[in-house]
């Protein structure tokens, strides 16, 4: 219940919902709108991420299964799940594309949404190792990739 300390969120979800609240929208409805928009964005980035490894028919099937899974309704509830999953999928997509600055920013934002975002440091480190040619000598050339692994822990500290 609100006010008794049983509801708590990391700051990003509330910050994104706050402008709607300031416009006079009910607090719960503003959280619901934020979650619903994040879920729609999640479906878009999930499709883009799946298309990196699957053919178009399999990508569409994966999105359909993901969106209609029996517990997928929680993505449209006023909770942080859809926003967290959006930032996580976007972080994975951008790191797969080698866009380390965006991968760092989105993993930082995922951690500002939920503390589990810190675990994005693991795939970031894996892709940084891949980008450096799986050698210690390649670390210099992939410095941006290695630097991006610090973004998720920085989000938790922030």
N, C-alpha and C positions, 0 to 999 in steps of 0.2 A: 504494500500500500504506500502511496505517496505520503511522505511526512514521517513515517515510522522507521525509515532506514532500510527497508527490505528491497527497495528498488534503487539500483545504482548503475550508471552507465559510464563508460569512458567518455571523454569530452566531445569527440568529433560528432557523434550521432546527435547529441543535444545542440551543438553549435549549428549544425545544418538544419535542424528543426526550428531553431529559435526565430529566424525571420518570419516564418509563418505564424508563430505565436504572437509576435509583435504586430502583425497585421490583423490580429483579432481572432485567429483560428483557435479553436479549442486545443489545449495541449496534447491530448491523446490523438486527436485528428491530425495535428501537425506531425506527430511521430509516425502516424499511419501513412500519411502522404510521403514523407521522407523514405520510409521503408518500401513503399510501393514503387516509387521512382527508382530507388536503388535496385529493386528486383528486376525491373524492366531493363535497366542498364546492365545488370548481371547477365541476363539472358543474351543480350547483344554481345558482350565480351566473351561469354562462354562459347557462343557460336564461333567467334573469331579464333579463340584458343583451340577449340576442337578441330577447326578447319586446317590447322597447322599439321595435323597428323592423320586426318581422316578424309575420305572422299566426300563430295557434297551430300550424297544420300545418307551416308553414315553420320555425317555432322548434323543433318536435320533430325535424324532419328535420335541421336544423343540429346539434342536440345529438347525434343518432344518428351523423351523419357525423364529428363531432368525437371522440366517445367510441370509435368503431370504426376510426378512421384507423389504417393499419398501424403507425405508430410511436407510437401513443397508449399502448402498454404502458409506455413510459418514465415515464408519470405515476404508475405504481404501483411504480416502482423506488426504491431508497433514495438518491434524488438530490433536488436543490432545485427541479426543474422544476415539479412540481405545486404546491408552496407558493408559488413565485414567480408562477405563472400565476393562482393563486387571488387573491393580493393585487392583482395587476394588473387582473384582471377586476373585482374588487370596487371598486378605485379608479375604473375607468372607469364602472362602474354608478353609484357614488355621485356622481361629478361630473356625470354626465348627469341625475341627479335633483336637482342643485343643493345637495347636502349637503356643503358645502365642508370642514367639520371632519373628517367621516369620510373624504372623499377625500384630505385631507392625511395623516391617520393611516395609511390603507392604502397610500398611495404611500411614506410613510416606512418602513412595514413591508416593502414590496416591495423597497426599497433595502437594508434590513437582511438580506434573504434573498439577493439577488443585486445586484451593482453596476449591472447594466443597468436597474435600477429608476429610476436618475436620469433616464432618458429620459421618465418619466411627467411631468416638468416641462413637456414640450412640449404634450401634450394639455390639461394643467391650465391652461397659459397661454392656449391657444386658447379653452377654455370660459370662462375668466375674461374674455377679450376679448369673447366673445359676451355674457356676463352684464353687462358694462359698457356694452352697447349699441353696441359698436364705435366708441366715442369716448373721447377722453382725459378728457372731463368726467364720464363715467360711472364712472371708476376709483374715485371716492370711494364710490359706492353699492355697488360690488362689491369692497370692500376685502378681505373674507374670501376671495373667490375668488383675488384676486391674492396674498394672504398664503399661501394653500395651495400656490402654486407653489414655495415655498421648502422644503416638506417633503421632497421627494425628495432634493435636495442635502444637506439636514440629515441624512438617513438615511445617506448616504455618509460624511459627516464623522463621524457617531456610530460 
